[in-house]
Amino acid sequence: MPAVSEEPPQIIAHRGASGHAPENTLAAFRKAAELGFNWIETDCMLTRDGRVILHHDDSLQRVTGSDRPVSDTDYANLCDLDCGSWFDPAFSAERIPSLQQAIELFADLGMGANLELKPCPGADVETAKAVADIVNRSWPDHLPPPVISSFSTTAFETVWPLLPDSSFAMLWHALPDDWHSVMKNIGADALHLDADMLTREQAQSLVAEGIVFRTYTVNSPERFSELLEWGAEAVFSDFPDRLQTPSKG
């Protein structure tokens, strides 16, 4: 098993290798490892009864066919839902994993992770506390502490005092004018930005300030090379294998 790098490498598998397997599933994480990529990004969300699952949308519709919102569904009522057939019938056995299940797999695979706090509406504080509790209790000592990211400043303000060993990245689609003060106020030490919205001038400004930034979602080798030239530390990709030969360290 290749040693996992302490810091995120230049290519991070977005929701696992989600171009090859259904997003945010154990299959997608295994596929990333199979392709030689040992850092992934995934989305953490709370069920109605307070379980942390790995899922992106407020609704279960897109990946399971159920139109129920996650916030109105208990874990026992979603853990048997097929969340793989939408991608390919070969993945019909895939289920929405809990964060705990994923951590156990990360430990086996030697995999680092960016955990995005993806609160259901109104559950920013609860989501942050629940994720921090699981990480503090279960994160393996042999793995680097997870990177924590979120679009929610409320979730950020809640979580960063609870995970002193983690690093924190504020998520934005477009870089706002007040990015510097927001970063300082919420304890973020990096930015995760939409590659389609980022300009060369903004990237140069971030580099001049010494700010670490990573960009999503990048599936073009040419765009990947350009963003690295602009100073991006890393990109998130659905097809990490298309960008370059994977790094083993």
N, C-alpha and C positions, 0 to 999 in steps of 0.2 A: 504494500500500500504506500503510495507516494506521501511524503510528509506534507501536511497542510500548511500553507504560508500563514504567518502571523497577521499580515495585512492583506486586504483583498487584492487579488492579482488584476491584470489589465482586462480580463474577460470574466464576467460573472454570469452564470446561467440564470436567466430571467424566469422566475417561477419554476425553477428546474430547467431542464432542456425542453422547454415547452413547445418548440417547433417539431419535436420528435415524439412527444408523449403528452398526455393531458396535463395541463398546468396545475401546479401546486399539489401534485400527487407524489406518492413514494416512487412510482414508476418514473416520473420526470426527474427526480433526484438521482435515482439509480442510473438513469440514462446519462445524466451529466457526468457522473463518476465514470461510467463506461467509456465515455468520450475523452476522459482525461482531465475534466474540469472539477476542481474540488472546492469551489465556492459557489453558493447559490443564493438567490433572493427569493423570498416567499412572503405571503400576506397573512397576518394574524388577525382573527376576528372572533368575537364572542357569540356563543349561542345564548338562547334565552336563559338557560340554567347555568351560565357562567363558565362553560368549557371553551378553551381556546382551540379553534380549528384553523386550518390553512385554506383560505378561500378569499377570493377577490371581490366579488359583487355583493351588494346588499341583499339581492335575491338569489335563490338557488336555481332559478330558471335556466340560465344559459348552459350550465354544466350538468344539471341533473334532470331538467324537465319539470321540476316542481316549482310552482309559482310562489311558494312561501318565502317571506323574508327570513334571513338568518336570525334576526333579533326576535322573531316570533316562533322559533323552532327549538325544541330541546335536543340535546345531543343524541339521545337514544332514537329520535325520530329522523335523524339525517345520516347517522353513521352507516346505515345499510343501503343508502341511495347509490345507484350506479352513476359515477361521475366521470366515466371514461368512454362510454359508447358514443357520446357526441363527437369525440375526436376520431375514434376508430373502433369498430366492434371488437377488435383484438384486446381492447382495454376495458371490457365490460365488467371485469372483476374489481376495478379500481374504486376505492371509497375515499371520501373526504377525510384526510388524516387529521388527528389532533396534533397540537404542537409537541406533546409528550412523545407520541409515536415517531414523529419526525426527528426529534432530538436523539432518540435511541438509534435511528438509522444513521444520522450524522456521525454518531460515535463509532458505529461499525465501519462506515465508509471513510472516516477521517476527513470530514467535510466541514468547512467554515460556512457561516450563514449571515446574510443580511435579513433581519426580521423586520418587515414593515408593519407598523401598527396601523391597522385598517379598521377603525371603529365603526360599528353600526351607528346610525344617527343617535346622538345623545349619550353614547357609551364610551366617550373618550377616556375619562378617568378610570373607569372600570377595566377597560381593555389594557391600558398601560399597567395598572397594578397587577392584573392577572398574568400578563406576559412576564413582568419582572419577577413575580413569585415563582413561576415555573423555571425561569432561567436560573434564579438564585438557588433553587432546590435541585435542579436536574442537569444543568449544563456541565458536560464532561471537562475534567481538568486538563485532558490532553488536547483539547481543541481551543483555538483562540476565542476570546470572548466575542459574542456576536456584535455586528454593527446593528444599531437600532435606527430606523428611519420612520418618518411619518409626514403626512401633509398637515396633521393636526397639531397646532401649537399647544393646545390644552393637553393632549397626550404627551407631548414632549416635556412640558413643564412638570408633569406628574412623574414620568419615568426616569429622567436622567439622574435624580438624586438616589434612586433605588438600585441602579446598576452602575456602581462606580468604576467597574473595570471595562465597561463597554465604551465604544465610540458612537457618536450620534450624528446623523445626517438629516438635515431638513430637506423635505421634498417640495419642489415647485415645478409647475408646468413652465411658466415664464418667470424669469428672474425679476423680482419686484425692486423698486427703487430703494426700499428700506431694508434690503436683505442683510446688511451688515448689523444693524441694530437688532433685528429679529434673531439672528444667529447668536449674538451676545446674550440676549435676554433669556433664551431658552436652553442655552448650554450646548448648542450644536458645534461640532468641529469640522463638518464637511457639508457639502451640498450635493443633492441628487437632482438633476435637471433634465427636462425633456430635450433630447438631442435636436428635435425638429424646431424648437423655439429658441435655442441658444445661438447667439451671434458670435462671430470672431472677436468683435470688440468687447463683448461681455466676458468672454473667456480670457482675453488679455487683461482685463481689469481684475478678474479673480486671481490670475497668476501673479499679477503685480502685488496683490494684497497677501499672497502666500496662502490662499484658500484652496483646500483640497476639494475638487469636484469630480463627480462621476455622472455619466449620462445614460439615459434610457430612451427608447429601446432600439438598439443598433444591430441591424442584420446585414448591412452592406460592408464588405471589406474596405471599399474606398472611403466610406464615411467613417469607419473605425480609424483608419490611418489619419484622416483629416483631424478628427477629434483629439487623437494623441498628439498631433502636431500643435494643436491649440492649447494643450496642457492638461487635458483630462487624465486623471489617474487611472480610470477604468470605465468600461461600458458594461451595460446589461444587455444580454442578447438571448433571443429565443433559439437561435442556431449558433451557439458558441463555436462549434466546429467549423463554421464557414469563414470565420474571421482570420484565423491563423492556426499554426500548429500549437496545441495546448501546452501551457507551461506545467511542469511537474512539481514545482516548488513554490 
